[in-house]
Amino acid sequence: MKKITGVFLAIVFVVCLSTNAFAKTIPVVNEGGDVRPQYNNIVMFDAWGDIYATSASGNAYAIITSGYRGELKLVLERDTGSGFKTYATIGTGKTSSTGTTMSASGERDNLSSSYRYRIKANIYVYNSNGTLVDSDYIYIT
């Protein structure tokens, strides 16, 4: 009887954790130690790249829930002394009308070595009405 009760409780626990009602309550800690919310429609999102004195390059990849549209945007930001400000969009990517994956890549050369740069990889997820339902970002430094 104890074994059956234990198996039953384990199944209930797994079902509870995998339902949509609990998806946003489970925090995710990224590599930088930042606690990020868990999204319902962003299945996977990653970005990587290189920042050098006079050039920057970045890549991003994402998988979203079927039935939604997604967009990735790679934005090069420059530190103006009072914080980072948008300098240029260097790459974009969108899901196809039936797809769930997307990628973006871009680079910028001939940057001024007098400034610090970073790339902000943004993801936006829209429902069938075009309403933004999820978004997130990752910094490439």
C-alpha positions in Angstrom: 0.0 0.0 0.0 2.9 2.4 0.8 4.4 1.8 -2.6 1.1 2.5 -4.4 0.7 5.7 -2.4 4.3 6.8 -3.1 3.8 6.2 -6.9 0.5 8.1 -6.9 2.0 11.1 -5.1 5.0 11.1 -7.5 2.6 11.2 -10.5 0.5 14.0 -9.0 3.7 16.0 -8.3 5.0 15.6 -11.9 1.6 16.5 -13.3 1.4 19.6 -11.1 4.8 20.8 -12.2 4.2 20.3 -15.9 0.8 22.1 -16.1 0.6 25.6 -17.5 -0.7 27.0 -14.3 2.7 26.5 -12.7 4.9 27.5 -15.6 5.4 31.1 -14.7 6.0 30.5 -11.0 9.2 28.5 -11.6 12.2 30.9 -11.8 15.2 30.3 -14.1 18.7 31.4 -13.1 20.9 32.3 -16.1 24.7 32.0 -16.3 25.1 35.5 -14.9 23.2 34.6 -11.8 20.1 36.7 -12.7 16.8 35.1 -11.8 14.6 35.2 -14.9 10.9 34.3 -15.1 9.8 31.1 -16.9 7.7 31.9 -19.9 4.7 29.9 -21.3 5.5 30.4 -25.0 9.3 30.6 -25.1 10.5 27.0 -25.1 14.2 27.8 -25.6 16.2 31.0 -26.1 20.0 31.4 -26.3 22.4 34.0 -27.6 26.2 34.1 -28.0 28.8 36.2 -29.7 32.0 38.2 -29.5 32.7 41.9 -28.6 36.1 43.2 -29.6 37.6 46.8 -29.6 36.4 47.6 -33.1 33.9 44.9 -34.0 31.0 42.9 -32.6 29.1 39.9 -33.8 26.2 38.0 -32.3 23.9 35.0 -32.9 20.6 34.1 -31.3 18.4 31.0 -31.6 14.9 30.3 -30.2 12.1 27.8 -30.2 8.6 29.0 -29.4 5.2 27.2 -28.8 3.4 26.1 -31.9 0.6 28.4 -33.0 2.5 31.6 -32.1 4.7 33.9 -34.2 8.1 35.0 -33.0 10.8 37.6 -33.7 14.4 37.9 -32.7 16.3 41.2 -32.8 20.0 41.7 -32.2 20.7 45.3 -31.1 24.2 46.7 -30.7 24.4 49.1 -27.8 27.1 51.6 -27.0 28.1 53.0 -23.6 27.8 56.8 -23.9 29.1 57.4 -20.4 25.6 57.7 -19.0 24.6 54.1 -19.7 24.2 51.9 -22.8 22.1 53.3 -25.6 20.9 51.6 -28.8 23.6 52.1 -31.6 22.3 49.8 -34.4 20.2 46.8 -35.2 22.6 44.2 -36.6 20.3 41.2 -37.1 16.7 40.0 -37.1 14.9 36.8 -37.6 11.3 35.6 -37.6 9.4 32.3 -37.5 7.7 31.2 -40.7 3.9 31.1 -40.7 4.0 27.5 -39.5 7.4 27.3 -37.8 8.4 27.3 -34.2 12.2 27.9 -34.6 14.0 31.1 -35.5 17.5 32.4 -35.6 19.3 35.7 -36.1 22.9 36.7 -36.7 24.7 39.9 -37.4 28.0 41.8 -37.1 29.3 45.3 -37.2 32.9 46.3 -38.0 34.8 49.6 -37.8 33.5 50.5 -34.4 35.2 53.3 -32.4 37.5 51.8 -29.8 36.7 54.8 -27.6 33.4 53.2 -26.5 32.3 50.0 -24.8 29.8 47.9 -26.7 27.4 45.0 -26.0 24.7 43.2 -27.9 21.2 42.8 -26.6 19.4 39.8 -28.1 15.6 40.3 -27.8 12.8 37.8 -28.4 9.2 38.7 -28.9 6.3 36.2 -29.1 2.9 37.2 -30.5 -0.4 35.4 -30.6 -2.6 34.9 -33.6 -4.1 38.4 -33.1 -0.7 40.0 -33.2 -0.7 40.8 -29.5 2.7 40.5 -27.7 2.4 37.7 -25.2 6.0 37.0 -24.1 9.4 38.7 -24.4 12.8 38.3 -23.0 16.4 39.4 -23.7 20.0 38.2 -23.2 23.1 40.5 -23.1 26.2 39.5 -25.0 29.2 41.2 -23.4 
